[in-house]
Amino acid sequence: MKRQIGLSGAAALIVGNMIGVGIFTTVGFMAAHIGNPLWMIGLWFGGGLMTMVAAWCYGVLGAAYPEAGGDYVFLREGLGEWAAFVAGWVLVCVILPSSIAALSSALADGLSRVAGVSSWSMEALAVRLSPKWAAAGLIVGVHLVSAAHLRWTLGVQKLTTALLILVVASLLFLGFGWGDGHWGYLAVGGSFPGFQALGVAAVGIIFSYSGFFQVVYLGGEVRDPTRIIPKSILLSVTIVTAVYTALVALYLFSAPIELLAGRIDVGQLAAKRLLGAKGGLFIEAGILLAIAGSLNATVPAGPRIAYAMSADRCFPKPFGVLWSPTGMPMLGLALQAALSLAYLLLGAFDEILSCTTIAMVLSSMGVGISLLRLRRSIARRRHSSEWRIILPATVFVVCYVATGFSIAYGYPEETALGLGIAAAAVPLYVLKKRLLKIPPAHSCG
């Protein structure tokens, strides 16, 4: 794979993937549990600081193993082939395709809502397309863009991310400068919200900050990876932390927290109170750009994981072949598009995503443990102390363990199903070992 991703492209992939719908919709539910504006702002800022620790860990691993595959490679090196195999299969065949289906469906619904139609009309062909078929068209289209060339994907990503930042910056500038808000709304006191309320809020905040590791899946295509991968991740998390903290402050500046509590349309409500009916357009535009950016950034990941797995004989060999004109993993893109379409048309993506959340948390937890196990070799390469790795990696693992317990406690059925989906990859691994009868290609060393 050709190394062609620079700092701006890497940052666009990460920022565009991180800023999602959550910041526009989840703050109201958190307000219902927290009830204190300053605690709300502090939690979102603190979430950014904690994400910075996780970002540093991923940056260290990405610089040490700048290959295609991301989590798969880190787990392979740190925990062994079995852990990498399970995580890789679940990511390639379940999590990423269902995420693409969900994002495409949300984008099609959003475009339909903005256009004021319930179906897309093609009069010349006498065909009316429901949002589901429009979403199918988006899935095909975004995979074709990714198949054409990586620079097309990067071009789209830079455009959507730049527009998103422009929309958010304009909303903040106009809202704080000329909006009909009141700083007194932020000064409302309140008692300590309690650990249960903090736990509920923390889960939403952690997932709103997720996606900071997107560039490591394309590690084999990053120029000067030992410098650009960690720098792009930390820079992106800094930008997103500033954006999230400022937006939460703007929402709380717009209205008393009691009015925002429990509202899924908290972004719309705040924008309209500050800037009138037209203020809602900023939120609509922000949501659509956030979804489009996340969709475009998600597509390249799965085929790169399949490519890396194929090289280790953990995935069929043809998935390791690159199309010579562009160097793209075409078979991996085709498989991902087909699975995404299947999940979309079956209408199963929401249920699958809710069940596989625990698998995503376990994968990230495994990455943190891998860093701890690899600390000696990485510290030698970095010419630094092991403790500079041990401390942040331990914080990272503890945070994800706590998140995993929170999810399991709050959603026991979905957690059990998610663990079942992950366990389904184990028989495949056993079969693979028996058929090939070879030792693992890599060890934890």
N, C-alpha and C positions, 0 to 999 in steps of 0.2 A: 504494500500500500504506500502511496506517495504522501510524504509529509507536506501538507499544504495549508494547514489551519494555523493562522497567526493569533495574536493576542485578542484582536477585535472580534474575530470569528468565534473563538473559544468563549469569550465573555458573552457574546450575543446568544450562543447556544445555552449557556447556563442561566443568564438573567431571563431570557425568554421562556425557559422551561420552569424556572422557579416561580415567577409571578403568574399566578393562576387565578381562578375564580374565587378561591378561598378568602382572599383579603377583601373582596367586595361583598361577601355574603355571610361569613362566619362570625364576624365581630359582634353582631347582635346577639347571637346565642351565648357567646362568652360574657357579654354584658349582663345577661340574665343571671349568670352564676357569680360573677365577680362583684358587680355593683359599685365599684369605685373607679372613677376615671383615671386617677394617677396609677393605681395598680394595673389597670388595663394597659396603659402606655408602657409602664415598666416591664410588664410581662412580654410584650412584643419586642421591646428592645433587648431584654434578657434572652429571649428566644434567638435573636440574631447573634448575640455573643456566644451562646451555646452552639449554634450552628457553625460559628467561626472555628470552634474547636474541632467539630466533625470535619469541616472543610479542610483544616490543616492536616488532619489524618489522611484524608483522601488525596490531598496534594502530595504528601510524602510518598504514599504508595504509587500514585500516578507517575511521579518523577522517577521512582525506583524501577517500575515496570511499565514503561511507556509502550504498551501493546494494545491491539484491539481486544476488547472484551470486558474491561472494567472489573466489576465485582467477580466475574468468573475467574479472571487471572489472579486476583488478589486471594481469593479463597483457595484456588489451586496451589498457590505458593505457600500459603499460611496454614491451611487445614488439610490439604490433600485433595486428590482427584474426586473422591466421593462427594465431598461438600460442594465442590465446584460443579460437578455433574448435575446434582439435584437443583442447585440454584440456577444454573444455565438453562436447563430444560424448562423449569417453571417460568423463567423470564422470557425465553424465546417463544414458548408455545401458549402461555397463559397470560402473564401479567402485561407484557408490552402490547400484544395484539388487542386485548380487551381494553387497555388504556386508550389505544388509538381509536377503537370503536366508540368508546365513551366520549372522547374529545370531538370526533367527527359528528356524532349525534348532537352534542351540545352546540357545536358551531352551526350546524344546519338549522337547529331550532332557533338559535339566536338570530341568524340571518333572516329566517322566516318571520320572526317577531318584529324585527326592524322594518322589513319590507311590508309588514301588515298582511301577509298571506299565509294560508295554511297548507298550500301546495305550490309547487313551481310549475308554471304553465309554459309549454312549448307549442304554441299555436300551429306552427308550420307542420309539426308532426302529429298534431292532435293528441298530445300526450300531457297528462298532468302528473307531476312527480311529487310524492309525499316527502316530508323532511327525511324519512328513512332512506329513500332512494337518492335524495340530494346528499345525504351523509355518505352513502356508498360511492357516489361520484367524487366526493372529497377524498375518501380513502384511496381510490384509484389515482386521482390527480396528484396527491402528495407523494405517493410512491413513485409515480412517473418522474416527478421532479427530482427525487432522490436518486433514481436510476440514471437520469441523464448525466449528472456529474455532481460531485460534492460541492463545487463552487456555486451551483444553482441553489442547493440547500442553504449554503452559507449566505448567499445574496438575499434570499427570502427571509432568512432569520435576522439578518442585520436590519432589513427594512421594517419588519414587524416589531422588533425590539425597540428600534429608534422611535417609531410612531407611538408605541405604548408608553415609553418614557416621556415623550413630548406631551401626550394626553394627560398623564398623571401630573407632570410638572405644571401644566396649564391649570388643571383643577386645583392644585395646591396654591398656586400663585393667586388665582382669582378668588378662591374660597377664603383664604386667610386675609387677602388684601381688601376685597370688596364684598365678601359674603356677609349675610345677615346672621352671624353667629355671636357667641358671647364667651369670653374667657372664663367667666364665672362658672360655667358648666363644668369646667375641668377642676375646679377647686372644691367640689363637693366631697366632704369627708366620708369616712366609713370605717368599720372595723375590719380586722383581718378576715378575708373571705373564707378561710378554712382550707385544709389540705385537699379535701375531696373536690372542692370547686377549682382549686389550682390544678389538680390533676386533669379534670375535664378540659380546662382551658389549654393546658400544656399539650394535650394530644392534638388539638386543632392547630395550635401554633407550630408544632413540630412538622406537621404535614404541609402546612402552608409554606414552610421554609425548605421542604424537600425538593430534590431535583438539582441540588448544587453539584452533584457528581456526574452530570451528563457528559462532560467532555472526556472523562476517563474511558468511556466506551469506545471513543474514537482516538485513543491514545497513540495508536500506530500511525496516525495521520497528522499529528501535531508537530509543527516545526519547533526545534529547540525545546523538546518536551520537559527536560529537567528544570527549565526556567518558566516556560509558558503555562504548563499545567497547574502548578501550585499558585502562581501569580494570578491566573485568570479565575481560579476558584475563589481565592480570598478577595479579590477585587469585586467579583460578582456578588458575593455574600454581603460585602460592605454596602454596595449599592442597594441591594434588596432590603437590607436592614433599615437603611435610611428611608427608603420609599414606604415600607410597611409602618414604621413608627410614625412618620409624618401623616400618612393616611388615617391611621387610628386616631391620632390627635385631631385631625380635621373632622372626623365623624363626631368625636366627643365635643368639639368646638361648636358643632352645628345645632345640637339639641341636648336637653337633659338626658342623662344615661337611662332614666326610666322609660323614656320614649323610644329609645333604640333597642332596649332589651327584648330579646326573642324575635326580632325582625330579620328575616332572611334577605330582605331588600334594603339592608342598612345603608349600603352605598348610594342607592337611588334616593332614599329618604334624605340622607345628609346633603347630597348634591342639590336636590330640589329645594330644600329649606334654605340653603346658602345662596343659590343662584337662580332660583325660580324653575319653571318647567323645563327650560333649556339646559339646566344643570344636569338633568338625567342623561342627556346625550353623551356627556363625558364618561359616565359609568358604562353606558351601553357600548361605546367605542372601546373603552378599556377592557371590558369583559371579552368582546369579540377578538380584539388584538391579543389578549392574554391566551385565549383558547387556541387561536391560530398559531401563535408562537410555540406553545407547548406541543401542539400536534406536529408541527414541522420539525421541532427538535427531537421528538421522541422516535420518529421513524428510523433514523440511521442506526439506532442502538442495537436492536434485535439482530439484524443481519451480521453486524460485527461480532456479536457474541457467538452466533452460529459458526462464523468463519474461524474464530479462535478455537471453538470446541472441535471443529472438523480437523484442525491441525493436530489435535491430541487424540484423534479417533474416538471422540465422545459424541460426535454427530456425523451423519452420513458424509462421505468424502466429497461429493459434488458441491457441497455448501462451502468448501474451501477454495473453489475456483473463482477467480475474478474475471470480469468481462474486460478483455484487453483494451478496447478503445477508451474506457473511462476508469478502469480499475475498481469498479463497483461490484459488490457481492450480489449478483442479480438473482440467483436462486433463493438466497435468504430473503431478499426483498419480495419476491413472488410468494414465498411461503407466508411471510408476515401479512401481506395484503390479503391473501386467501383466508387466513385465520381471522383477521380483523373483520372481513366481510361476513364470515360465518357467524361470529359473535354478534355482529350488528343485526343481521337478518333474523337470527334466532331470538334477539332481544335479551340475551343473557349476560351482557357485559357488566351491568350494574351489580348484579348478584355476585359475579365472579370477582370483581374488584373488591367488594366488601369482604369477601372471604379470604382473598389473598393478601390483604393488608398485613396480617401477621407474618406471612412469608417474606414480604419486603423488609419488615423490621428485623426478622431473624437473619436475613442476608446482610443487612448493614451491621448488625451485631457481630456476625461472623467476620466481617471486614475489620472491625476494631480488634477482635481477638487475633486475627491474622497479623495485624500490625504489631501487636505485643509479642507474638511468637517470632516475628522476623526482625525484631528490634536490633539485635546484635549486628546482623549483616548490613542492615540499612544504616545504623549508626556508624559503622566502619566506613561505608561509602560516603557518608555525609561529613565524616571527621568530627563527629559531635558526641556528646554524652548520651548513653541509653536513657537517662532520666528525662531528657528532652522529648523522648518518644513515649516513655511509660506514663508520665503524668497526663498529657492530653488524651492518649489512647484509653486510659482507664476511665477518665471522665466521660468519654464518648461511649464506651461500653455500658457504663452504669446508667447513663441517660436512656439508652435504647433498651436496656433490661427493664427499667422503670416503665418505659412506654409500652413494652410488650405486655407487662403485667396489667397495666391500665386497660389495654385493649382486650385482653383475655377476661378481665373482670367485668368490663362493660358489655362485651359482645361474645359471650361464651360459645354460642352456636356457630357464629361465623368463624371464630377462631378454630374450633374443632374441624370445620369443613376445610379451612385454609391449610391446616396441618395435614389433613387427608390428601389434599391436592399435591402438596409437596411430597408426601410419602409415596404417592403414586409413581414418582420417578425412581424410587429405590429398586423395584423389580427390573426396570430398564437397565439400571447400572449393573445389577447382578447378571442379567442376560448378556450384556455387553462384555463383561469380564469372562464369562464362560465361553462366548463365541470367539473372542480374540485370544484368550488365554495368555495375556501379556501382563507384566507388572505395570503399575502406573507410570505414565510418561514423566511425571514430576513428583517430587516429594516435598515434605515440609522442611527438610534439611535444617 
